[in-house]
Amino acid sequence: MTQHTPEFWAQAAQQFQQAWTQAWQTYQTPPAAAMSGLPALPELMVSVPPDKLQALQQQYLQDMTALMQGAGPTASSDRRFAAPAWAENPYASLAASTYLLNARFLMQLAEAVQADEKTRARIRFAVEQWVAASAPSNYLAFNAEAQQKAIETKGESIAKGLQNLLHDLGQGHVSMTDESRFEVGQNVATSEGAVVYENELFQLIEYKPLTEQVYERPLLLVPPCINKYYILDLQPDNSLIRYAVAQGHRTFVVSWRNPDESLGHKTWDDYIEDAAIRAIAVTREISGAEQINALGFCVGGTILGTALAVLAARGEKPVHSLTLLTTFLDFSDTGILDVFIDEAMVKLRERQMGQGGLMAGRDLASTFSFLRPNDLVWNYVVGNYLKGETPPPFDLLYWNSDSTNLPGPFYAWYLRNTYLENNLAKPGKLTVCGQKVDLRKVDVPVYIYGSREDHIVPIGGAYASTQLLPGKKRFVMGASGHIAGVINPPEKKKRSHWIRKDGKLPKTLDAWLAGAEEHAGSWWPDWAAWLKAQAGQQIAAPKKYGKGSKYKVIEAAPGRYVKQKAQ
């Protein structure tokens, strides 16, 4: 084995320092840092314990020696290098194998850095971004599969790739699906209904009943304002909205307006008072019900929980039960998103847009994509541009690309009071709409769902709501991630979910998991059974939308607001 001098290892350490510093510089430029506005990483020395460093160096030399001798692992196990063209080209195969070895070494060094946990998480994230971006598969000069396709198509794939690149530059984001195959209201967001109320923040959609009778307590769904509502109504066979209607619930949905500059002054209080609380009131007036059932998804659940706390402080209880899907109320465990949040970053956003302006939807969408760079960024860069492929039509990815803006004051308030300071979980800490917020006063039955592989709302963050809310609670964990775990219709017979028969909710997720049992298939039927018990008696289904002259049909669903594109 080759022996190296201390000067060699000093140079190697310096190169590693330069590598992750460069990674942070790359990460801080659009699109990867779209959400964050992180300040420059302080110039500090990477500190790896000498014993760990020596062990990693020795292992690296052993692995590199084995690779040079043809005894190392092949790169074909990584799907980026699985195509036969990589194995058939010895230079490409060596490049891929060397890259994977170097990538593993860099990530191991990042893991070994001596620092506080948040700094280590940031270093890991930065190195991961740099490693993902530097894969040889991302560049035509090294991608054997793309080169082979160019030869086979006589250059047509390269011409098509350039065409795809110019198209994506024009639309402002990488195409994840064939967006020309979808149109909102035509083949996504097609459940029959009507807009029965609107203000400058949202439209309220009422859906046509599919049953002769409906439950007396209607169901109001509050989706995240960071995305469009039709994630809950993609296609008839995977629509949670249609499923709820088919179960006999008179269903209403908030369709958020995509803010433009005219809404750049709107605050968190505006979204609570003039959107969530107003939607609850209108749903009650139209249905004539004293109480309704409400569901919040992601940020929609945070908004809804805040609204119920405000109403409770006013002595009002218009909501009988609450469903929270992949929702934060307690922001103690925010997972990978924590790398973006610190005091300097939040102050920067407050200076930029705290008094007015917009947080651009494309920047938010880009940031979420870079949380999984290989799957949601570079996979499409390679397919679209190097291979000249058109990604297949996929409704969920079409929705994912249909971004929404956020009002700057709303966004700045949200960052400070949730992700940074976790004030929503502190009784009486926040004043919203003139009321002290105390989630302990939201005393209603609650169904809480979290996804096991969720990287937006980690399962521990979803579970934390069980310790905040005082009412009778049911917690269910589903397989998969933030979206695929939620949009899991029973007919597909996919994935699993976990429930505790004894209904106990210990302080920690791990303790809950110790008594949980796995059940095959969707969690939707479990939720439907729970919601049925909260819905009251059945009454004749309404024959018309809205109510009287006050709440007339404005337009057919899905309405104008959901069709507005982020500018």
KEKOL-818646 format. One line per field, with one value per residue (C-alpha): residue number from 1; residue in one letter; y, z, x. Coordinates in Angstrom, 1 decimal, m for minus. Each point is the difference from the previous one (the first is absolute). Example, Ala and Ser with C-alpha at 12.3 -4.5 7.8 and 13.67 -1.06 7.14 Angstrom:
# KEKOL-818646
k	1, 2
r	A, S
y	m4.5, 3.4
z	7.8, m0.7
x	12.3, 1.4
//
This chain:
# KEKOL-818646
k	1, 2, 3, 4, 5, 6, 7, 8, 9, 10, 11, 12, 13, 14, 15, 16, 17, 18, 19, 20, 21, 22, 23, 24, 25, 26, 27, 28, 29, 30, 31, 32, 33, 34, 35, 36, 37, 38, 39, 40, 41, 42, 43, 44, 45, 46, 47, 48, 49, 50, 51, 52, 53, 54, 55, 56, 57, 58, 59, 60, 61, 62, 63, 64, 65, 66, 67, 68, 69, 70, 71, 72, 73, 74, 75, 76, 77, 78, 79, 80, 81, 82, 83, 84, 85, 86, 87, 88, 89, 90, 91, 92, 93, 94, 95, 96, 97, 98, 99, 100, 101, 102, 103, 104, 105, 106, 107, 108, 109, 110, 111, 112, 113, 114, 115, 116, 117, 118, 119, 120, 121, 122, 123, 124, 125, 126, 127, 128, 129, 130, 131, 132, 133, 134, 135, 136, 137, 138, 139, 140, 141, 142, 143, 144, 145, 146, 147, 148, 149, 150, 151, 152, 153, 154, 155, 156, 157, 158, 159, 160, 161, 162, 163, 164, 165, 166, 167, 168, 169, 170, 171, 172, 173, 174, 175, 176, 177, 178, 179, 180, 181, 182, 183, 184, 185, 186, 187, 188, 189, 190, 191, 192, 193, 194, 195, 196, 197, 198, 199, 200, 201, 202, 203, 204, 205, 206, 207, 208, 209, 210, 211, 212, 213, 214, 215, 216, 217, 218, 219, 220, 221, 222, 223, 224, 225, 226, 227, 228, 229, 230, 231, 232, 233, 234, 235, 236, 237, 238, 239, 240, 241, 242, 243, 244, 245, 246, 247, 248, 249, 250, 251, 252, 253, 254, 255, 256, 257, 258, 259, 260, 261, 262, 263, 264, 265, 266, 267, 268, 269, 270, 271, 272, 273, 274, 275, 276, 277, 278, 279, 280, 281, 282, 283, 284, 285, 286, 287, 288, 289, 290, 291, 292, 293, 294, 295, 296, 297, 298, 299, 300, 301, 302, 303, 304, 305, 306, 307, 308, 309, 310, 311, 312, 313, 314, 315, 316, 317, 318, 319, 320, 321, 322, 323, 324, 325, 326, 327, 328, 329, 330, 331, 332, 333, 334, 335, 336, 337, 338, 339, 340, 341, 342, 343, 344, 345, 346, 347, 348, 349, 350, 351, 352, 353, 354, 355, 356, 357, 358, 359, 360, 361, 362, 363, 364, 365, 366, 367, 368, 369, 370, 371, 372, 373, 374, 375, 376, 377, 378, 379, 380, 381, 382, 383, 384, 385, 386, 387, 388, 389, 390, 391, 392, 393, 394, 395, 396, 397, 398, 399, 400, 401, 402, 403, 404, 405, 406, 407, 408, 409, 410, 411, 412, 413, 414, 415, 416, 417, 418, 419, 420, 421, 422, 423, 424, 425, 426, 427, 428, 429, 430, 431, 432, 433, 434, 435, 436, 437, 438, 439, 440, 441, 442, 443, 444, 445, 446, 447, 448, 449, 450, 451, 452, 453, 454, 455, 456, 457, 458, 459, 460, 461, 462, 463, 464, 465, 466, 467, 468, 469, 470, 471, 472, 473, 474, 475, 476, 477, 478, 479, 480, 481, 482, 483, 484, 485, 486, 487, 488, 489, 490, 491, 492, 493, 494, 495, 496, 497, 498, 499, 500, 501, 502, 503, 504, 505, 506, 507, 508, 509, 510, 511, 512, 513, 514, 515, 516, 517, 518, 519, 520, 521, 522, 523, 524, 525, 526, 527, 528, 529, 530, 531, 532, 533, 534, 535, 536, 537, 538, 539, 540, 541, 542, 543, 544, 545, 546, 547, 548, 549, 550, 551, 552, 553, 554, 555, 556, 557, 558, 559, 560, 561, 562, 563, 564, 565, 566, 567
r	M, T, Q, H, T, P, E, F, W, A, Q, A, A, Q, Q, F, Q, Q, A, W, T, Q, A, W, Q, T, Y, Q, T, P, P, A, A, A, M, S, G, L, P, A, L, P, E, L, M, V, S, V, P, P, D, K, L, Q, A, L, Q, Q, Q, Y, L, Q, D, M, T, A, L, M, Q, G, A, G, P, T, A, S, S, D, R, R, F, A, A, P, A, W, A, E, N, P, Y, A, S, L, A, A, S, T, Y, L, L, N, A, R, F, L, M, Q, L, A, E, A, V, Q, A, D, E, K, T, R, A, R, I, R, F, A, V, E, Q, W, V, A, A, S, A, P, S, N, Y, L, A, F, N, A, E, A, Q, Q, K, A, I, E, T, K, G, E, S, I, A, K, G, L, Q, N, L, L, H, D, L, G, Q, G, H, V, S, M, T, D, E, S, R, F, E, V, G, Q, N, V, A, T, S, E, G, A, V, V, Y, E, N, E, L, F, Q, L, I, E, Y, K, P, L, T, E, Q, V, Y, E, R, P, L, L, L, V, P, P, C, I, N, K, Y, Y, I, L, D, L, Q, P, D, N, S, L, I, R, Y, A, V, A, Q, G, H, R, T, F, V, V, S, W, R, N, P, D, E, S, L, G, H, K, T, W, D, D, Y, I, E, D, A, A, I, R, A, I, A, V, T, R, E, I, S, G, A, E, Q, I, N, A, L, G, F, C, V, G, G, T, I, L, G, T, A, L, A, V, L, A, A, R, G, E, K, P, V, H, S, L, T, L, L, T, T, F, L, D, F, S, D, T, G, I, L, D, V, F, I, D, E, A, M, V, K, L, R, E, R, Q, M, G, Q, G, G, L, M, A, G, R, D, L, A, S, T, F, S, F, L, R, P, N, D, L, V, W, N, Y, V, V, G, N, Y, L, K, G, E, T, P, P, P, F, D, L, L, Y, W, N, S, D, S, T, N, L, P, G, P, F, Y, A, W, Y, L, R, N, T, Y, L, E, N, N, L, A, K, P, G, K, L, T, V, C, G, Q, K, V, D, L, R, K, V, D, V, P, V, Y, I, Y, G, S, R, E, D, H, I, V, P, I, G, G, A, Y, A, S, T, Q, L, L, P, G, K, K, R, F, V, M, G, A, S, G, H, I, A, G, V, I, N, P, P, E, K, K, K, R, S, H, W, I, R, K, D, G, K, L, P, K, T, L, D, A, W, L, A, G, A, E, E, H, A, G, S, W, W, P, D, W, A, A, W, L, K, A, Q, A, G, Q, Q, I, A, A, P, K, K, Y, G, K, G, S, K, Y, K, V, I, E, A, A, P, G, R, Y, V, K, Q, K, A, Q
y	0.0, 3.4, 2.1, 3.7, 2.8, 2.3, 2.7, m2.1, m0.4, 3.7, 0.8, m2.5, 1.6, 3.4, m1.3, m1.3, 3.4, 1.6, m2.6, 0.6, 3.8, m0.2, m2.1, 2.7, 2.6, m2.0, m0.7, 3.7, 0.9, m0.6, m2.3, m2.2, 2.8, 1.4, m0.2, 0.8, 3.1, m1.5, 2.2, m1.1, m3.0, 1.3, m0.8, m2.7, m2.9, m3.4, m2.0, m3.7, m2.0, m1.3, m3.7, 0.2, 1.9, m2.7, m2.8, 1.6, 0.7, m3.6, m1.4, 2.4, m1.2, m3.6, 0.5, 2.0, m2.7, m2.6, 2.1, 0.4, m3.7, m0.8, m1.5, 2.9, 0.2, 1.0, 3.1, m1.8, m0.3, 3.8, 0.6, 3.1, m2.4, m3.2, 0.2, m2.5, 2.9, 0.8, m3.5, m0.3, 3.1, m0.6, 3.7, 0.8, m2.9, 1.1, 3.6, m1.2, m2.3, 2.6, 2.6, m2.2, m0.8, 3.7, 0.9, m2.5, 1.3, 3.6, m0.9, m2.0, 3.0, 2.2, m2.4, 0.0, 3.8, 1.1, 2.7, 0.6, m2.0, 2.9, 0.8, m3.6, m0.3, 3.0, m1.4, m3.3, 1.7, 2.2, m2.9, m2.1, 2.8, 0.3, m3.8, m0.3, 2.8, m1.4, m3.5, m0.9, m1.0, 3.7, 1.0, m1.1, m0.3, m2.8, m1.6, m3.1, m0.7, 3.5, m0.3, m3.3, 1.4, 2.9, m2.3, m2.3, 2.9, 1.8, 3.0, 0.3, m0.6, 2.9, 2.3, m1.0, 0.5, 3.6, 0.6, m1.3, 2.2, 3.1, m0.8, m0.5, 3.2, 1.8, m1.5, 0.5, m3.5, m3.5, m2.1, m3.0, m1.1, 0.7, 3.1, 0.3, m3.1, 1.7, 2.8, 1.0, m0.6, m2.3, m3.1, 1.1, 1.7, m1.4, m0.8, 1.7, 3.0, 3.8, 3.0, 1.4, 2.7, 1.9, 2.9, 1.2, m2.9, m3.1, m1.6, m2.5, m2.9, m2.1, m3.5, m1.8, m2.8, m3.6, m1.5, 0.5, 1.0, 1.9, 0.4, 3.0, 1.3, 1.0, m0.5, 3.0, m0.7, 2.6, m0.9, 1.6, 3.5, m0.8, m2.2, m0.3, m1.9, m2.5, m2.3, m1.2, m0.4, m1.2, m2.7, m1.7, m3.1, 1.7, 3.0, 0.3, 2.6, m2.4, m2.7, 2.2, 0.9, m3.6, m0.8, 2.3, 3.2, 3.4, 1.2, 3.5, 0.9, 3.1, 0.9, 2.6, 2.9, 0.1, 3.3, 2.8, 3.3, 1.2, m2.5, 0.6, 1.7, m2.9, m1.4, m3.2, 1.6, 0.7, m3.6, m1.1, 2.6, 0.6, m3.5, m2.9, 1.5, 1.5, m3.4, m1.7, 2.7, m0.2, m3.8, 0.1, 2.6, m1.9, m3.3, 1.3, m2.2, 1.2, m1.8, m1.3, m2.4, 1.4, m1.4, 1.7, m1.2, 1.1, 3.8, m0.1, m2.0, 2.6, 2.8, m2.0, m0.8, 3.6, 1.1, m2.4, 1.3, 3.5, m1.0, m1.9, 3.2, 1.8, m2.7, m1.4, m3.7, m0.3, m3.0, m3.4, m2.0, 0.6, m2.1, 0.9, m1.5, 0.3, 3.2, 1.9, 1.6, m0.6, 0.9, m1.6, m2.6, 1.5, m2.4, 1.0, 3.4, 1.1, 0.5, 3.1, 1.7, 2.2, 3.5, 1.6, m1.7, 1.0, 3.6, 0.1, m1.1, 2.5, 2.8, m1.1, m0.6, 0.4, 3.2, m1.0, m2.0, m3.6, m3.2, m1.5, m3.3, m1.3, 0.6, m1.9, m2.9, m0.1, m0.2, m2.9, m1.8, 0.4, m1.8, m3.1, 1.2, m3.3, m0.9, 3.4, 2.0, m1.9, m2.9, 2.4, 2.0, m3.2, m1.3, 3.2, 1.6, m2.6, m2.8, 2.3, m1.9, 1.4, m1.1, m2.1, 1.6, m0.2, 2.0, 0.4, 1.4, 2.4, 1.3, 0.2, 2.3, 2.3, 2.3, 2.7, 3.2, 1.1, 3.5, 1.2, 1.0, m3.3, m1.9, 2.0, m0.4, m3.7, m0.6, 1.8, m1.2, m3.6, m1.4, 2.3, 0.6, m2.6, 2.5, m1.7, m2.8, 2.4, 0.8, 3.7, 1.0, 1.1, 2.6, m0.7, 1.9, 1.7, m3.2, m1.9, m3.3, m3.1, m3.4, m1.6, 1.7, m1.8, m2.7, m2.1, m3.5, m0.1, m2.5, 0.5, m1.6, 0.0, m1.6, m2.2, 1.2, 3.7, 2.4, 3.1, m0.8, m2.8, m2.7, 1.2, 3.5, m1.3, m2.1, 2.9, 1.4, m2.9, 1.6, 3.5, m0.4, m1.0, m1.8, m3.7, m0.8, m2.7, m0.2, m2.0, m0.4, m0.7, m1.3, 2.2, 3.8, 3.4, m0.4, m3.6, m1.1, 2.3, m0.6, m3.8, m1.1, m3.4, m1.4, 0.1, m2.4, 1.6, 0.7, m0.6, 1.9, m0.5, 0.3, m0.7, m2.1, 1.3, 3.6, 1.1, 3.0, 0.0, 3.0, m1.3, m1.4, m2.9, m1.0, 0.2, m2.1, m2.7, m0.7, 0.7, m2.7, 0.1, m0.2, m0.5, 2.6, 3.6, 1.8, 1.7, m2.6, 0.4, 3.8, m0.5, m2.1, 2.5, 3.0, m1.8, m0.1, 3.8, 0.9, m0.3, m1.2, m0.3, 2.5, 0.4, 1.2, 3.6, 0.5, 3.3, 1.5, 2.9, 1.5, 2.6, 3.4, 0.4, m3.0, m0.5, m2.0, 2.3, m2.5, m3.7, m1.9, 0.2, 3.7, 2.8, 0.2, m3.4, 0.7, 3.1, m0.6, 1.3, 3.0
z	0.0, m0.9, 3.0, 0.0, 1.8, 2.6, m2.6, m2.3, 2.7, 0.9, m3.6, m0.1, 3.1, m1.7, m3.1, 2.1, 1.7, m3.5, m1.1, 2.6, m0.1, m3.7, 0.7, 2.2, m2.6, m2.6, 2.4, 0.8, m3.7, m1.7, m0.3, 2.9, 2.6, m1.2, 3.3, 2.4, m0.7, 2.3, 0.9, m1.1, 1.9, 2.6, m0.9, 2.5, m0.1, m0.5, 3.0, m0.3, 2.9, m1.0, 0.6, m2.1, m2.7, m0.1, m0.1, m2.9, m1.9, 0.4, m1.1, m3.0, m1.1, 0.4, m2.1, m2.6, m0.3, m0.4, m2.7, m1.9, 0.2, m1.3, 3.3, 1.2, m0.2, m3.4, m0.5, m1.5, 3.3, m0.1, m2.4, m1.5, m1.4, m0.5, m3.8, m2.0, m1.7, 3.2, 0.5, m3.7, 0.1, 2.3, 0.4, 0.9, 2.4, 1.7, 0.2, 1.6, 2.5, 1.0, 0.4, 2.3, 2.1, 0.3, 0.7, 2.9, 1.4, m0.1, 1.7, 2.7, 0.6, 0.3, 2.6, 2.0, 0.3, 3.6, 0.4, 1.5, m1.6, m2.1, m1.5, m0.7, m1.7, m2.1, m1.1, m0.8, m2.1, m1.8, m0.8, m1.2, m2.4, m1.3, m0.3, m1.8, m2.5, m0.8, m1.1, m3.4, m1.1, 0.0, m2.8, m3.6, m0.2, 2.6, m0.4, m2.1, m0.3, m1.4, m2.3, m1.3, m0.6, m1.9, m2.3, m0.5, m0.7, m2.2, 2.2, 0.3, 3.8, 0.4, m2.1, 1.9, 3.3, m1.0, m0.9, 3.4, 1.7, m1.8, 0.8, 3.7, 0.1, m1.4, 2.6, 2.9, 1.3, m0.9, m1.5, 2.1, m2.1, m3.4, 1.1, m3.3, 0.8, 3.0, 0.4, 3.3, m0.2, m3.0, 1.2, 3.5, 2.6, m1.7, 2.9, m0.7, 2.1, 0.1, 1.5, 2.5, 1.7, m0.7, 1.5, m0.9, 1.7, m0.9, m1.8, 1.8, m2.2, 0.9, m1.6, m1.5, 2.3, m1.4, 2.5, 0.7, 3.5, 1.7, 3.5, 1.9, 0.8, m3.2, m0.6, m0.8, m1.4, 0.4, m2.3, 0.2, m1.4, m1.1, m2.7, m1.9, 1.5, m2.8, 1.5, 1.8, m3.4, m2.6, m1.8, 0.9, 1.1, 2.4, 1.2, 3.7, m0.7, m2.1, 2.6, 2.8, m2.1, m0.8, 3.7, 0.4, 1.2, m1.3, m0.9, m0.3, m1.0, 0.3, m3.3, 0.8, m2.3, m1.5, 1.4, m2.2, 1.0, 1.0, 2.9, 0.9, 3.3, 1.3, 3.4, 2.0, 1.8, m3.3, m1.0, 3.4, 0.2, m3.6, m1.3, 2.5, 2.4, m2.8, m1.8, 3.2, 0.4, m3.6, 0.0, 3.1, m1.5, m3.2, 1.6, 3.0, 2.3, 3.5, m0.3, m2.9, m0.4, m1.3, m1.6, m0.4, m2.2, 0.7, 0.4, m0.4, 3.3, 1.7, m1.2, 1.1, 3.4, 0.6, m1.1, 2.4, 2.9, m0.9, 0.0, 3.3, 1.5, m1.1, 1.7, m3.4, m1.0, m3.6, m0.8, 1.4, m1.1, m1.6, m2.4, m0.4, m2.9, 0.1, 2.0, 2.4, 3.1, 2.0, m2.0, 2.2, m2.6, m3.5, m1.5, m2.9, m0.4, 3.2, m2.0, m1.6, 3.2, 2.4, 1.4, m2.8, m2.7, 1.5, 0.6, m3.7, m1.1, 2.4, m1.5, m3.6, 0.3, 3.5, m0.8, m3.5, m3.1, m1.1, 0.6, m3.5, m0.4, m2.4, 2.6, 2.6, m2.4, m0.9, 3.6, 0.7, m3.1, 1.2, 3.2, m2.2, m2.7, m1.9, m0.2, m0.6, m1.8, m1.7, m1.1, m2.2, m1.1, m1.4, m1.5, m1.5, m1.2, m0.5, m1.3, m1.6, 1.6, 0.9, 3.5, 0.1, 1.1, 3.8, 1.7, 3.3, m1.6, m2.1, 3.2, 1.6, m2.8, 0.3, 2.6, 2.1, 1.5, 3.6, 1.4, 1.5, 3.5, 0.3, m0.9, 2.3, 2.9, m0.6, m0.1, 3.2, 2.1, m1.1, m1.4, 1.9, 3.4, 0.1, 1.6, m1.1, 2.4, 3.0, 1.7, m0.1, m1.7, m3.2, m0.6, m3.2, m1.1, 3.4, 2.0, 2.0, m1.8, 2.2, m1.8, 3.3, m0.4, m3.3, 1.8, m2.9, m1.3, m2.2, m2.7, m0.6, m2.9, m0.7, m2.8, 1.0, m2.7, 0.0, m0.6, 0.3, 3.2, 1.7, 1.6, 3.5, m0.8, m1.0, 3.1, 2.3, m0.5, 2.1, 3.0, m0.6, m0.6, 3.0, m1.7, m0.8, m2.7, m2.5, m1.6, m3.2, m1.8, m3.7, m2.2, m2.6, 0.0, 0.3, m3.0, m1.1, 3.6, 0.1, m3.5, 0.4, m1.2, 1.3, m3.5, m0.8, 2.9, 0.5, 3.0, 3.6, 3.1, 3.7, 2.9, 3.7, 1.1, 3.6, m1.3, 2.4, m0.9, 2.0, 0.0, m2.7, m3.5, 0.8, 2.9, m2.2, m2.7, 2.6, 0.3, m3.6, m2.5, m3.7, m2.3, m3.7, m2.3, 0.3, 3.2, m1.6, 1.1, 3.6, m0.2, m1.7, 2.9, 2.5, m1.8, m0.3, 3.7, 0.1, m2.7, 1.7, m1.5, m3.7, m1.8, m3.5, m2.4, m1.2, m3.5, m0.6, 0.8, 2.5, 1.8, m1.0, m1.5, 2.3, m1.2, m3.6, m2.5, m1.3, m2.5, m0.5, 1.9, m0.1, m0.2, m1.2, 2.9, m0.4, m3.7, 0.8, m0.6, 2.2, m1.7
x	0.0, 1.3, 1.2, m0.7, 1.8, m1.5, 0.1, m2.2, m2.6, 0.2, m0.7, m2.9, m1.5, 0.3, m1.7, m2.8, m0.4, m0.1, m2.5, m2.6, 0.5, m0.6, m3.1, m1.4, 0.7, m1.8, m2.8, m0.5, m0.6, m3.4, m1.7, 1.2, m0.2, m3.2, m1.7, 2.8, 2.0, 2.6, 3.0, 3.4, 1.3, 2.5, 3.6, 0.8, 2.3, m1.5, 0.8, 0.1, 1.4, 3.5, m0.9, m3.2, 1.9, 2.7, m2.5, m1.9, 3.2, 1.2, m3.4, 0.0, 3.5, m1.1, m3.1, 1.8, 2.7, m2.7, m1.7, 3.2, 0.6, m3.5, m1.1, m2.2, m3.8, m1.5, m2.0, m2.9, m1.8, m0.6, m2.9, 1.8, 2.6, m2.1, m0.4, 2.1, 1.9, 1.8, 1.3, 0.9, 2.2, 3.0, 0.8, m3.6, m0.2, 3.2, m1.2, m3.3, 1.7, 2.6, m2.8, m1.9, 3.1, 0.8, m3.6, m0.1, 3.3, m1.2, m3.3, 1.9, 2.3, m3.1, m1.5, 3.3, 0.2, 0.2, m2.6, m3.5, m2.8, m1.4, 3.4, 0.6, m3.4, 0.8, 3.4, m1.6, m2.7, 2.5, 2.3, m3.0, m0.9, 3.5, 0.4, m3.4, 0.9, 3.4, m1.1, 1.5, m3.5, m1.0, 2.4, m0.1, 3.8, m0.1, m3.5, 0.6, m3.8, m0.7, 2.9, m1.2, m3.5, 1.4, 1.9, m3.1, m2.3, 2.6, 0.0, m3.8, 0.0, 2.5, m2.2, m3.1, 1.9, 0.9, m3.6, m1.1, 2.6, m1.2, m3.6, 0.8, 2.0, m3.1, m2.4, 2.4, 0.3, 1.2, m2.8, m0.8, m2.9, m1.5, m2.0, m1.7, m2.1, m1.8, m2.5, m1.5, m3.8, 0.4, 1.9, 1.1, m2.2, m3.1, m2.4, m3.3, m0.8, m0.3, 1.6, m2.5, 2.1, 3.2, 2.0, 3.5, 1.7, m2.0, m3.0, m2.2, m1.0, m3.1, m0.1, m3.0, m1.2, 0.4, m2.4, m3.7, 0.7, 2.8, 1.2, m1.3, 3.5, 1.7, 3.8, 2.2, 3.5, 2.8, 2.9, 3.5, 0.2, 3.5, m1.5, m3.3, m3.0, m0.3, 2.6, m3.2, m1.8, 2.4, m1.9, m3.3, 1.7, 2.5, m2.1, m0.4, m2.7, m2.0, 0.5, m1.3, m3.1, m0.6, 0.0, m3.0, 1.7, m1.2, 3.5, 1.4, 3.6, 2.1, 1.6, 2.7, 0.7, 3.5, 1.2, 1.2, 1.5, m3.5, 0.1, 3.6, m1.0, m2.1, 1.0, m0.5, m2.9, m1.7, 0.2, m1.4, m2.8, m1.0, 0.7, m0.2, m2.5, m2.0, m0.1, m1.3, m2.7, m1.2, 0.0, m2.2, m2.3, m0.5, m0.6, m2.0, 2.1, 0.9, 3.4, 2.1, 2.8, 3.3, 3.1, 3.4, 2.8, 3.7, 0.1, m3.8, m0.1, 2.2, m2.3, m3.1, 1.5, 0.8, m3.5, m1.6, 2.2, m1.1, m3.7, 0.5, 1.4, m3.1, m2.2, m1.1, 0.0, m1.3, 2.1, m1.1, 3.1, 3.4, 2.0, 3.7, 2.0, 3.8, m0.3, 2.3, m1.4, 3.1, 3.1, 2.6, 0.9, 0.0, 2.5, 2.1, m1.7, 1.7, 3.2, m1.6, m1.2, 2.0, m0.3, 2.1, m2.1, m3.3, 1.2, 1.0, m3.5, m1.6, 2.1, m0.7, m3.8, m1.2, m1.8, m1.1, 0.9, m0.3, 1.9, 0.2, m1.7, 2.7, 2.6, m1.9, m0.6, 3.7, 1.1, m2.3, 1.3, 3.6, m0.9, 0.2, 2.4, 0.6, m3.7, m1.6, 2.8, 2.8, m2.1, m2.0, 3.1, 1.5, m3.2, m1.3, 3.3, 2.6, m2.2, m2.6, m2.9, m3.5, m0.9, m3.2, m3.3, m0.5, m2.7, 1.7, 3.2, m2.1, m1.6, 3.5, 1.2, m3.1, 1.5, m1.5, 1.3, m0.3, m0.5, 3.3, m1.3, m1.9, 3.1, 2.4, m2.4, m0.3, 3.7, 0.7, m2.9, 0.0, 3.3, 2.3, m1.7, m2.7, m2.3, m3.2, 0.6, 0.6, m3.4, m0.7, 3.2, m1.6, m2.8, m1.9, m3.0, 0.0, m0.1, 2.6, 0.6, m0.2, m0.4, m1.0, m3.4, m0.6, m2.0, m1.4, 0.4, 3.1, 1.1, 3.8, 1.8, 3.7, 2.1, 2.9, 2.5, m1.2, 2.9, m2.2, m1.8, 2.0, m2.1, 1.2, m1.2, m3.5, m0.1, 0.8, m3.5, m1.3, 1.7, m1.3, m3.8, m2.2, m2.9, m0.4, 2.6, 0.7, 3.5, 0.7, 3.3, 0.1, 2.7, 1.8, 0.5, m1.7, m2.3, 0.0, m0.8, m3.0, m1.3, m0.4, m3.5, m1.2, m0.7, 3.7, 0.8, 3.4, 2.2, m0.9, m1.0, 0.6, m2.5, 0.0, m3.0, 0.3, m0.2, 2.8, 2.0, 3.3, 2.3, 2.3, m0.5, 2.3, m2.2, m3.1, 1.7, 0.8, m3.7, m1.1, m1.2, 0.5, m3.1, 0.1, m1.3, m1.3, m0.8, m3.0, m2.6, 1.2, m0.4, m3.5, m1.2, 1.3, m1.5, m3.4, m0.2, 0.6, m2.5, m3.4, m3.2, m0.7, m2.3, m1.2, 2.7, m0.4, m1.3, 1.8, 3.3, 0.4, m2.9, m2.6, 1.1, 3.0, 2.0, m0.8, 2.1, 2.8, 1.4, 0.5, 2.8, 3.0, m0.4, 2.3, 2.4, 1.5, 0.8, 2.1, 3.7, 2.7, 1.7
//
